Amino acid sequence: MYLASILGFLYTNILPFIILLGILIFVHELGHFAVARMCGVRVEVFSLGFGKKIFSFRRGDTTYCISLIPLGGYVKMFGEQGSQEIKTEEDRKVAYSYKNPWQRIAIVAAGPLMNFFFAAFVFALIAQMGEQTKAPVIEDVAAGSIAATAGFQAGDRILKVGSNSIASYEDFQKQLNENQNATVEVVVKNPEGVERAVNVNVASANNPNIFSMSSRIGQIEGLLPYARSAAVAVMTGTPAYELGFRSGDQITAVNGTTVPRWVNLVASFDSAATDLNVTLNRPSAEIDGKVQNTEMSIVVPLKTLKKAKSVQGFGFDNTELYLDMVVKDSPADKAGLQKFDKVISINQVPITKWDDISNTIRSFNGTDAMTFVIQRDGAEMIKKITPQITELNTAFGGIDKRFTVGITPYLVFTEPEMTVVHSASIFHSVAKGFQRTVDVSVMTVMSFVRLFQGEVSVKNVGGMVTIGKVAKDSFEIGAQAFLMTMGILSVSLFILNLLPIPVLDGGHLVFYTIELIKGSPLSLKKIEMAQQVGLVLLLALMILAQFNDIVKFLFKS
């Protein structure tokens, strides 16, 4: 039993990390190795890992080995350390240091470039296998918005924009980006299979993705990227409460028909012609961080629905006004706020949506405590809360410093519909693979730029523990997620190794470029000084990454 647990831990936690890192290191070092051999350099050692060799064999002039520490690899070339070991003319022919600058540049650049081409191969493989991506389905439409006025409805499937067929939501967004500040015809099909054309103006909006080169994106105001699920908040003293419904219930079906969205729930209640048998999941316990649900059914008499006239009259309230989480030791926690408290008003201003709460707290003047009126079990309470400045990470990794009190709304969204998109041909897959590699490369470069500009927190820099966590999680999700992670990390290695830091490939490329320009190599003393500086920078980056890992994973609350 104990052995089985150890093997299970190794399989789920260690194996994905070793596979992921091992393949990426092998590809990188293979680039150096192959081009070195092509340039006539004698390669003495090809190693995956550092430290003590646990497996090795020799073929020709090269010893191939796997070493104990799987956190890197190396290719040792004859003459790489200088001319001390070079004694004969034959030695000069196979010595790395005696190759011309162009050959040395090719050997050094081959490692990062192999990571680039390997990423393109992985992304092309995903495209050829069939990529699971978000389906071109409209999740929800804001009432009274431009999208609603134009005629879009929740559940509409986008078929075409102009003359362009749409296979995924990514395709749809690309068409919006290409048609900013223009009117387009969008062909959609509703859940009943009826097609119709919708003419709408595409606005130009700020791009929330700070890692993109494009500052603007196309947007149809009112198309929501998420749909509110059929989770309910229940007001005390209402028919819903008397029948046994409680805040936090997740309604899954009505009379056997699945209700994935809030709009489906409302429609089933509004169109009821008989008593409704409502199936729901109720949170009952939390085990190992996962909420355990109890399934139950409640019968809603038709006469009760007719008397209530609407879901609101029945007792189902707007969930975003209710609290889902109160952060420990936050101002809200110290004031005594609890899960499922309803916020009625702040500073005597009535609250109708979560944005009212967020914006009111954000505009805090920094002096007087704010007056919250909340409702708990039907009774109103007054709480005095003083917001505090909090540094938050945005969805795209940016930094947002603002006043908060430590609460989140009870908002549960449906899982978006997914689809599998297959490439039309292998050539299309290859083109898509290279395009995605370029896109990820640009985002990786922009992440460094934003980091130095202070727009991205250094807390986002992760080390080996982060890589291990990502490898484990993606491995558990499935092959596509694991391959996607591998491709993204391969691009990261491509960019990271090209940074002009001595001891990295990019630093060597700088040395050899200078040699080409001035006609002679830099002095050994200058190279050693630069490498010492580079080593310090690299060690500082590694320490930062490991520190973030420790804080994130070992001391998380």
N, C-alpha and C positions, 0 to 999 in steps of 0.2 A: 504493500500500500504506500509506504514511504517512498520507495523507489519509483513507483508510478507517478507520484506527485512531483518528484524531481524531474523526471522525464517530461512530464506535462509542462512544467515551468520552462524547461529548456526549449521545448518545441514552440511554445507560444511567445516566449520573451527573447530568447537568445538566438535561436535559429534564423528568424526573419532578419535580424540585425546583421548577422554574419553573412547571410546570402546577399543582402542588399549592398553592404559595404564591400564585401569580397569581390563581387562582380564589377562594381564601379572602380575599385582600385586596380583590378586585373586589366580592365579596358584602358585605364590611364597609363599604366606602366607598359602595356603592350604597345602603345603608340611610341613611347620613347624607345623601347626595345627594337621594334620593327624598323624604324627609320635609322636608328644607330647602325643596325646590321646592313641596311641598304647603303649607308654612307661608308661602309668598310670599317666600322669601329668594333673592336673586340669587346663583347659584353661578358663580364666575368660572373655576375650574379643577377638573377631575376628572382626577387623575393616578394611574396605576399605576406605582409606583416613584418613586425620588427622583433628584435631580441633573439632568443634561443631558437634554433631550427628544430622543428618537430618532425619534418619530413623533407627529404631532399634527394635529388639524383642529378647526375652530370651527363650532359650530352654535348659533345664537341668542346668548345672553350667555355661553355656556360654551365654554372650550377643553378638549377631551378629548385626553389625551396618554399615551404610554408613555415612561417615563424610564429612564435607563441602569441605575440600581441597583435590582434587583427585590426589595428587602428591606422593602417597605412601600408606602404610598400615602397620598394626602391629597385632601381636598376643600376648596378655598379659597372661603370665602363672603364676600361683600361686607359690610364693616362688622364683620368678626370681630375685627380688631385694635384697635378703638376708634372714636372719632368724628371722627378727623382728616380722613378722606376723605368724610364725610357732610356735604353742603353744602345740600341742598334737601329739601323735604318729600317729593319723589318718592324721593330717596335713602333717607329714613327708612323708607319703606314696604317697601323691599327689603333693608334692612340687618339683619344677624343680631343685632347688639347692641341694636336697638330692638324686638326681639320680646319678648313677655312671658316670664317664667320657665318657664311650662308648655310653651311652644313650643320654647324652647331645650333644656329637658329632653328633650322628644320627639326633637329633632334629634340630640342627643348619644347618647341611649339606643338610637336606631335602628340604629347600627352593630353594637354587641354583640348586640342582639336578632336582627338579620339572621343573625349567625353561629349563634345558637341555632336559629332556624327552618331555616336551611340544613342544619345537622347533622341535625335531625329529618327533613328531606326525604331526605338521603343514606341514613340508617338505614332509612327507609321504602322507599326504592328497593332497597336490599339485600334487605329482607324480601320485597318483591314479586318480585324476580328469582329468589329462592331462596337462602337463606343456608346456606353450608357450615359445619357445626358438628359437635361431637363426638357420635357416635351413642350411644344409650342402651344400651351394651353393657358388661357387667362385665368388666374387663380381667383381674383376678386376685382370688383370695380367700385371705386368710391362714389357714394351717392352725390348727385349734383355736379360731378366733375365733367371735364371735356370728353373723357372716354365714355361716360354714361350718356351724355347728351348725344354723342355720335352714334350710339347704339350698341356698344360692346356690353356683353353680359358675362357673368362668372360662368366658367365651364366652356366658353367658346374656344374652339381649336382653330389656330391660325393656319390657313392653307397657302395663301399667297400675299405678297406685298407687291403691288404693281404686277409685273409679269414674272416675278421671281418666286419659285416654289420654296416653301419653308418646311424644313425637316426637324428643326430643333428651336428652342427659345434663343439659343446663341445666334442662329441664322436670322431670327426676327430682330434681335438687337442690332446686328450688323446692318440690316436694311434701315432701321431707324437712324443709325449713325450716319448713313449715306444720304439720308433725306431730311436732314435738319432744316427747319424753317420752310418746309414745303408741305403741300397737301398730297396724301397718298391714298390709294384705294387698297383696303385690306379685305381679303376674302376670308370669311370665317365659317365654321360649321358648328352649330349648337349640339348639345348632348343628344338631341333627338334625331340628328343627322341632316337637319335643314341648313343649306348653304345660303349665305347672303353677303352682299358687299357693303363695306362701311367706309365712307370717306371721312378722313380726319386730318387735322393739321399736326405735324410733328414738330414739337418745340425743341429748342436747344438748351440743354441744362448743364450745370457744372458736373464734371465727372468725379464721383466720390472716390474712385480708385486712384490714390495718390501715386501708385506705382506705374500708372499708364503714361505714355507720351502724349496722349490726347487729353486736352483740358476740358473738352466739351463732348457730350453724347446726345443722341436723339432720345426724346422722351414723349410719350403720350400721357398727359396729365390725367391721373385717376386710375391708370392700370397698376394694380398692386401686385408686388412680387410674391405675396403670400395670401392665404385665405384663412380667415378665422374658423377654427374648428367648432364642433358642436359641444364644447365644454361650457358649462353653465355656472352662473352665480345665482343664488336663490335668496329672495327677500323673505324675511320672517313674516308670518301672518298671512301669507298668500296661499292660493290653492296649491301651487307647486310644493310649498313647504309642508302643507297639511297632508299631501299625498305621500310625502317621504323623500322628495328631492332635496339635495343638499349642495351647497357651493363646493365646487371641485369635481362634481359628477361629469363624466365624459359620455355623452349620449352617442351610441354607435349605430342604432337602428330604430326605426319606427315601423311597426307591423311587418317586421322582417326585411324591410328595405333599408339598405345602408344609407346613413346620412353623414358624409365626410365633412361637409361644410356647414357653417351656421345658416347660410341661406337655404340649404336643403332642409334643415330643421324647421326654419320659419315656414317654408313652403308646405311641409307635411302637416304642420299644425293649422295653418290657414286654410288648407283644402280638405281638412278632416271631414268625413261623412259618417264615420263610425267611431266607437271607442278606440283609443290608441294604446297599443302595447309597446311601451318604450323600453328598449334594452340599453343598459348603461354599464360603464365601469366606474367603480368608486375606489379611490386610493385607500388602502387599508393598512399598509406597513411599508417600511423601507428596509431592504436587506442588501448589504454590500453596495450602498449608494444607488440601488435601483428600486423604484417604486413598485410595490406589488398591488395589483388591482383585484377587486372582487366584482364579478359580474352579477347583475341582478336585473329584474324587470319590474316595472311599475305600470299599472293600467290607469290611463287617464280617461275618465268618462266624457262622452261627447257633450253632454249638457254642461259640464264644467268649462270646457273649451268655449262653447257658445256664449256662456255668461262672461268669460274673461275677455273675449273678442280679439285678443292678440297674445303673443308670447310674453310681452311685457306685462299685460294685465294678468296673465296666468302666474307670473312671479319670476320669470327668467330675466335677470338684470344684465346690464352691460359689464362684462367681466373685467374690462381694462380699468375700471374704477376701483377694483378690489386688489388687495396686496397679495402677491404670491410669495415673496421672500422679504424678510427684514434682516439686513446684514448685522451680524453680531457686533456689539459695541459701537454701532453707528448712532448718530443722533436720534434716529427713529426708534432704535432698540432701547436706548436709554429713556426715551419718552414713553415707552410701553406699548408701541404699536405691535400688532400681531398679524399673522397670516389670515387672509380673508376679511380684514378690516376694510370697510368701504370709505373712501375719501369723499366727503360731501362738499367741503369748501376749504379754501386757504385764504387767510386774511379777508374773510367775508365775501370772497369772490366764488360763485358757484362753479363746480367742476363738472364738465360734461364728457371729457375724454382725457386719455393719458397725457397727451401733449399739453393740456392745460396745467397739469401737475408739474411736468418736467420744465416747462417754460417759466412757470411762476417761481419754482425753486431756483432755476438758473439765474433769474433776475433779482435775487436776494441782495439787499443793500449793504449787507455786512455788519449791521448793528443790531436792530431789534429782532427778537425771536418771532418766528412766523406762527400764526394761529391756525392749527388744523382742526377742522370739525370732522370727526369720523363716526361711522356707525358700526356697532358690534352687537350682534344678536338682537337687532331691532332698536337698541338704545343708542342715542347720540352722546358723544364725549368730546371734550375740548382738550387738545394737546398743544403745548408750547414747544416748538422745535427750532433750534438754531442750525441752519445748514453749515457744512464745512467744505472747504476747497478739496476736491479729489482729482487725482490724475487718473484718467481712464484711457484705455486703448480702444480705438474705433475698430469697426469691422475689418478695415483694411490696414490695421497696424499703426495708424496715426495716434497722436497724443491729443487728448481733449481735457483741458483743465477747467473745471467748473464746480459750482456749488451743488452738493447732493445731500440727501438726508439718509440714504442707505435703504431704499425700497425699490422693488421691481413690481410691475403689474402682473395680474393673473391673465396672461394672454397665451393661449395655446393655438398653434397654427397647424394646419394639415400638412402632411408630407406632399411635396409637389409630385405630379405625375412624371414618371421617367419614361424614356423611349430609347431604343437602340438604333443608332444611325450607322449604316454600312456604307463604305466608300464605293463609288461607282466602278472603280478599277484600281489596280495596284499602283498605277501612275498617280491617281488622285490621292491614294494613301500616302505615297512618298511625298507629294507636294504638301499635303496637310501636315505630315510629320515635320518637314523642314519649317513650315510656317509657324507651327506651334513652338518649335525650338527657338526660333527667332523671337517670338512673342514672350516666351518665358525668359529668354536672355535679356530682353529689354526691361522686363519687370525686375529681374535680379539686379541689373545695373542701377535702375531707378531706386531700388531699396537701399543700396549703398549711398546714393546721392541724398535721399531723404533722411537717412541716418545721420549723415554729416551735417545736413541742414537743420537737424533737430526736430524734424517733423515726424520721425519714427523713434519710439523709445528704444534705448539700448537694452531694455528688458526683453526685447524680442529676439536678441541674439542668443541662439541655443547651441549647445555642444553635443557630445556623444549621447548623453541621456535623452535629449530631445529627439535625435535621429533614431535612437532605439525605440522610443515611444511611438514615433511616426511609423517606423517599420512594422512594429507589432500591430498597431491599429489597422494599417492598410492591409497587412497580411490576413487579418481576421475578416476584413470586409470582402476580399476576393482578389482574383488575379488582376483585374483591370486597375483597381485602386493601388495595388502593390506595384504594378508596372508604371502607373502614372507617377507614383512617388519616386520610383527609380529614375524616370526621365527627368523629373524636376531637380532631383539631387545631382544628377549627372551634369545638368546645365549649371548648377551652383558650383560644382567642382571646376567646370570650364572657366567660369568668370573668376572665381576665387584664385585659381592658379595663375591667371593672367594679370592679377594686381601687381603693379610695379614695386613689389616689396622684395628686397634681397632675401635669399634663401628659398623664395618661391620661383616658379618657372618664369613669371613675369619679370622678376628682378634680373634673372640671367638674360632675358631678352633685351632688357635695357642696356646691360653691360655690352652685349654683342652689337647692339645698334650703335652705341657710342664708338666701339672699335671700328665699325664700318665707316663712320663719319670722320674720325680722326686718323684712321689708317694704321693704328696700333692699339693693342689692348691696354686697358687700365692697369695701373701698377697693382701688384699683389696686395700691397698695404692698403690702398684705397678700397679694393674689393673686400678685404677682410673687415675693414671699418664699416663699410656699408652693410655687410652681412651681419655684423654684430648689432647694428641698429635694427635691421630687419628682424633678427631673432627676438629682440626685445619687444618689437611691435607685435610679432606673431604670438609670443608668449602672453602678452597683455590681452590680446584678443581671446586666446584660449582660456585664460583665467576668468575673463569676463563671462565667456560662454558657460564654463563649468559652474561659476558662482550663480548665474541665472538658473541653471539646471537644479542646483541644490535648493535654492529658494523656491523654485516652482514645484519641484516634485517631492522633496524631502521635508520641507517645512510648510507645506500648504495646509491651510486650515480645513 
